[in-house]
Amino acid sequence: MAGGVVVNNGGGRKDYPGKLTMFVLFACIVAATGGLIFGYDIGISGGVTSMNPFLMKFFPAVYRKEKEAEKNQSNQYCKFDSPLLTMFTSSLYLAALVASFFASTVTRVAGRKWSMFGGGVTFLIGAALNGAAKNVLMLIVGRVLLGIGVGFANQSVPLYLSEMAPARLRGMLNIGFQLMVTIGILCANLINYGTAKIKGGWGWRVSLALAAVPAAIIAVGALFLPDTPNSLIDRGHTDAAKRMLRRVRGTDNIEEEYNDLVVASEESKLMTHPWRNILQRRYRPQLTMAIAIPFFQQLTGINVIMFYAPVLFKTLGFADDASLMSAVITGLVNVFATFVSIFTVDRLGRRKLFLQGGIQMLACQIVVGSLIGAKFGFSGVADIPKAYAAFVVLFICAYVAGFAWSWGPLGWLVPSEIFPLEIRSAGQSITVSVNMLFTFIIAQAFLPMLCHFKFILFFFFGAWVVIMTLFVAFFLPETKNVPIEEMVLVWKSHWYWCRFFRDEDVHVVGADVEMPAANGGKVDPAKLAY
């Protein structure tokens, strides 16, 4: 019966032999570059939609509304409100949502690397279409192809990183994906800053076409990536899996871990319908997290800042170049703060970073909302002194930092490490699709919400941060240093989630036999990282 397979090691947590080899480090760095395409798009789309030549060509009504608002000093909240403009930005995420379900099958049947390759190639084609766009239809078709690429990459990369990494360093290596997302955002902001100065009004084409660079990096890099031992075993290549495990762990003493992976794979093959079985009671904790974590991640309000940072800063009264430069500043903060998470996640654990980041984001959202409300009020008409605007940017940067070491990386890390092998690809697809669905909804709704909610929008997202922080405090167990195949013990020992498990749902594998877990199937919580 599938449901969880762990190794009988006296009831404690297992620490397999091995070390972080250069082979694993290099493979994880290459795989993590899949995050570049996601990050580049987040940064580039907001930048080009603040460029006047781009608006004049594709969205002239928005351009006229912006100029009218500036001329008449009318409502600054509504000058970018356009369903067509937000559809350009958000169409990618709808495509990524659909693509993630197909990516699940490709990832399971062909392996993680080929899903990454497919994502890179599709993104490359989309970048070419966008760079050469003659009309809005070409733009949106290109965005759909970009979305398919993002869906495949975001489905496969976090799984690949979690499976390749040693358990004690899984957090650090997995966050490489989010680091690449932040680097992609920063590069996009820098490129937008440069291309906005190109005379002739074609700088936006350079910004959009350069998305081909990160796409080529992951597509070519995927060709040279090794398959994970988990994937090789699951596809029947047991000898190759054993050789790969020796190589990635840097030791010949891999029998224990290898046997655990084989047993987990055999259990997973008993489950022929992962999409149906993931709804079973025993997977309720993982399914809840796969939906709740990406849902909450988007409702932090971070994409409001990253999608529309140049637009938002323009609304605050910055000039065109200054608004793009402010976005560069927030991008730098995003990158450097992610390093904080990389170096602390396997020491402090996931929960502490989630909780601290939530408190910091809430405080900053209250301050930013209050500062904007004090100047613009509900009329949306005001002149903001440069010093005042800089003060707003300071707290936005503090908000970005809080996100970058908490919900940013952990929103991808935790869902990728909690699923047993039999439902892992399906679970990751749910995570990606929920993430993309709410990214789409927020991207589509933000400009109309800014127009109607005005500065209250920041308090709206702040309220959600309160809810998600309480959710983590009560319902998310600590998962640091726990091998993926033993993760079921964490849920079984949790005060709330334990009710969804029966004793026979957890199997402990001894030297030659499979038996119910020690202590009548009960797990001693004191021996777990919880």
ABEGO torsion letter per residue (X at the ends): XBGEBBBBAGGBBBBBBEBBBAAAAAAAAAAAAAAAAAAAAAAAAAAAAABAAAAAAABAAAAAAAAAAAAAGBBAAAAABBAAAAAAAAAAAAAAAAAAAAAAAAAAAAEAAAAAAAAAAAAAAAAAAAAABABAAAAAAAAAAAAAAAAAAAAAAAAAAAAABBAAAAAAAAAAAAAAAAAAAAAAAAAAAAAAABBGGAAAAAAAAAAAAAAAAAAAAAAABBBBAAAAAAAGBAAAAAAAAAAAAGBABAAAAAAAAAAAAAAAAABABAAAAAABAAAAAAAAAAAAAAAAAAAAGAAAAAAAAAAAAAAAGBBAAAAAAAAAAAAAAAAAAAAAAAAAAAAAEAAAAAAAAAAAAAAAAAAAAAAAAAAAEAAGBBBBBAAAAAAAAAAAAAAAAAAAABAAAAAAAAAAAABBAAAAAAAAAAAAAAAAAAAAAAAAAAAAAAAAAEAAAAAAAAAAAAAAAAAAAAABBBABGBBAAAAAAAAAABAAAAAABBAAABBBBBAABBBBBBGGGBBBAAABBX
